[in-house]
Amino acid sequence: MNVTRPSSRLALVSGVAVSSVLLLSSAAHAHVTVQPQGAAAKGGYATVNFKVPNERDGASTVKLEVTLPKDHPLASVMPQPVPGWTVAVEKAKLATPLDLHGKKITEAPSKITWTASGSKIGPGQFQQFPVSLGRLPETTDRLVFKALQTYDNKEVVRWIEEPEEGKAEPDSPAPVLELTAAGAGHGAAGAKPADDEDGSRAVASDDEDTDTTARVLGVVGILVGAAGVAFGALAGRRRSASA
């Protein structure tokens, strides 16, 4: 009896380790997000990626619609071509004109739509949609982009709930781009901007979710270590019993 109980505990530890890794991996990639977060400087330009994972086993994503913030309009929105997808940018009149490089802007992009045209986001896959944005506002710490994800079975997932500080993450959170103080960026985001084709100045930013990966790997290491300790204790008891 004493020998079988540690085996049960070892199995439990191993099961918890596997379940925790799967849970964290699912949580890290479950939502439509905008990256990088915390690396876009106020008052500047940034290249961001809308990252779209497929959450369904029996359907593929065929459309992404991103609504741009109306309270902080962006005068320059330039999507990068994505093979197998068509993109359209809609514009809307501004109640208050923007001043960009000495010019009065009376309308601004209001929505970006990517539609599959020979490609889909299949089960277990994700796709990134790069966009150059600017000029980023200086009067807010974040931009909220509400998104609609459409599957080929006609299902539409609405990522439109705005996260609130101090509260639990909503079930369908909208993508949020955190903004830093001007000059507070690091790496590529802190580099000097270069001229775009339209004369605006854009900043390239890292689009890899390295922070999430590091956290997942750290938890894996801890859980594997715990399993090793349990296995060592089991081996020690077996040696004691045989002696």
HUBELGI-V466436 format. One record per residue. N is the residue number from 1. PSI is psi in degrees with one decimal (none if undefined). Layout:
[[N:PSI] [N:PSI]]
This chain:
[[1:-42.5] [2:-26.4] [3:-33.5] [4:-27.8] [5:-45.5] [6:-34.4] [7:-40.3] [8:-40.5] [9:-38.1] [10:-42.5] [11:-38.4] [12:-45.1] [13:-43.8] [14:-40.7] [15:-41.6] [16:-40.3] [17:-48.9] [18:-44.2] [19:-40.7] [20:-41.9] [21:-44.8] [22:-40.2] [23:-45.7] [24:-40.8] [25:-41.8] [26:-44.4] [27:-34.0] [28:-23.4] [29:17.2] [30:-24.6] [31:159.2] [32:126.1] [33:165.0] [34:131.1] [35:151.3] [36:161.8] [37:129.2] [38:10.7] [39:9.1] [40:123.1] [41:139.2] [42:141.2] [43:-1.2] [44:-161.9] [45:151.0] [46:147.9] [47:120.9] [48:165.0] [49:128.5] [50:113.6] [51:122.1] [52:107.8] [53:153.0] [54:120.2] [55:0.5] [56:141.8] [57:-27.0] [58:20.4] [59:159.1] [60:147.9] [61:131.1] [62:-4.3] [63:143.6] [64:126.2] [65:124.0] [66:120.1] [67:126.8] [68:148.3] [69:129.2] [70:-29.7] [71:-19.6] [72:74.7] [73:150.5] [74:123.2] [75:-30.9] [76:118.1] [77:112.4] [78:104.4] [79:144.3] [80:136.9] [81:137.8] [82:120.0] [83:133.5] [84:6.2] [85:140.7] [86:150.0] [87:141.9] [88:137.7] [89:121.4] [90:150.8] [91:158.3] [92:151.8] [93:144.2] [94:137.4] [95:-37.0] [96:117.7] [97:150.7] [98:150.6] [99:111.3] [100:115.2] [101:38.5] [102:4.1] [103:144.4] [104:122.0] [105:118.6] [106:-12.1] [107:153.4] [108:156.7] [109:137.2] [110:-19.0] [111:142.1] [112:132.8] [113:123.3] [114:129.8] [115:132.9] [116:133.4] [117:65.1] [118:-6.1] [119:155.2] [120:164.0] [121:103.1] [122:171.9] [123:134.9] [124:12.4] [125:166.8] [126:163.7] [127:143.6] [128:139.6] [129:102.1] [130:142.4] [131:136.4] [132:126.6] [133:147.2] [134:172.9] [135:137.8] [136:141.0] [137:154.5] [138:-1.3] [139:11.7] [140:158.6] [141:-3.3] [142:157.4] [143:134.1] [144:125.3] [145:107.4] [146:137.2] [147:146.7] [148:128.2] [149:120.3] [150:134.1] [151:162.9] [152:-5.0] [153:14.3] [154:0.4] [155:138.2] [156:122.8] [157:125.7] [158:103.6] [159:79.7] [160:-1.3] [161:125.0] [162:120.5] [163:143.2] [164:135.1] [165:134.0] [166:-3.3] [167:160.2] [168:150.6] [169:133.8] [170:166.3] [171:-35.3] [172:70.3] [173:142.7] [174:149.4] [175:136.0] [176:129.0] [177:113.9] [178:139.7] [179:140.6] [180:165.5] [181:149.3] [182:130.4] [183:1.9] [184:-1.9] [185:171.4] [186:158.9] [187:-135.1] [188:-33.0] [189:-24.3] [190:0.7] [191:161.4] [192:138.3] [193:151.6] [194:154.9] [195:133.8] [196:176.4] [197:-29.7] [198:8.1] [199:-8.5] [200:168.5] [201:124.4] [202:149.0] [203:126.4] [204:137.7] [205:150.6] [206:130.6] [207:9.5] [208:137.4] [209:64.6] [210:-30.1] [211:-43.6] [212:-42.3] [213:-43.3] [214:-39.5] [215:-43.5] [216:-45.1] [217:-36.6] [218:-43.1] [219:-39.1] [220:-44.1] [221:-41.6] [222:-45.1] [223:-38.8] [224:-38.6] [225:-39.9] [226:-39.5] [227:-37.4] [228:-40.9] [229:-43.9] [230:-39.8] [231:-39.7] [232:-41.3] [233:-39.4] [234:-44.5] [235:-40.1] [236:-41.3] [237:-36.9] [238:-40.2] [239:-40.0] [240:-40.1] [241:-40.5] [242:-29.6] [243:none]]
